[in-house]
């Protein structure tokens, strides 16, 4: 019993700690940062970490710690909203496909998912920015579109395994239609899977946002973001390696925290482990 409990918390606690840490930094940045990120100080450019600027300064003399705090707002918001888009559209599509399993509606939805999967988020972002221009909003749309088929496939697959269960048959006998069964009986039973997948897609969304910002398709200056900071440091890594080191570490730790949190939630919500408590 004790070993099972320790296993459940082994990933959950450190993952939750890292996620809360970076979300907390993003929230605090609305009210306080050590320095103003919009103020340039060329005389203090590319300072190494010191007692005043704990993580040093960038090529414009801006405090890196303050930039990371403000950049967390952009990077986390883009990933969070993109996951929300995936859930908002993907889950209903998956439920609909499962309720009409084997029919033309199911086939239409799943072939549409295959079409979206054929275009990675970066390609979708390039197409969107070619029409509307680069920016954080377009990055959200691109990543969100890519998330829709992920949640649609997961929802459909999990729902199909439930449609032949006894409690679903009982609901049918009671006169409930497919939509009502999907909402009242199917969705509550797959929520744990959606939560775990949401944390995974969140971490992938952060990586996607960083990649889009790195190639100039994400957040645009002067809006800070972790990917934008990496892009700005790429020509200065031999002179001031800390410019790339700290944004890279933040991205790695955030993704690691979300993955650990997802693993911990999966263990915590696993019904087999729940029976062992």
HELIX and SHEET records of a PDB file:
HELIX    1   1 UNK A    2  UNK A   28  1                                  27    
HELIX    2   2 UNK A   42  UNK A   44  5                                   3    
HELIX    3   3 UNK A   64  UNK A   99  1                                  36    
HELIX    4   4 UNK A  104  UNK A  117  1                                  14    
HELIX    5   5 UNK A  121  UNK A  132  1                                  12    
HELIX    6   6 UNK A  136  UNK A  160  1                                  25    
HELIX    7   7 UNK A  166  UNK A  173  1                                   8    
HELIX    8   8 UNK A  178  UNK A  181  1                                   4    
HELIX    9   9 UNK A  182  UNK A  186  3                                   5    
HELIX   10  10 UNK A  187  UNK A  214  1                                  28    
HELIX   11  11 UNK A  226  UNK A  233  1                                   8    
HELIX   12  12 UNK A  242  UNK A  269  1                                  28    
HELIX   13  13 UNK A  271  UNK A  275  1                                   5    
END                                                                             
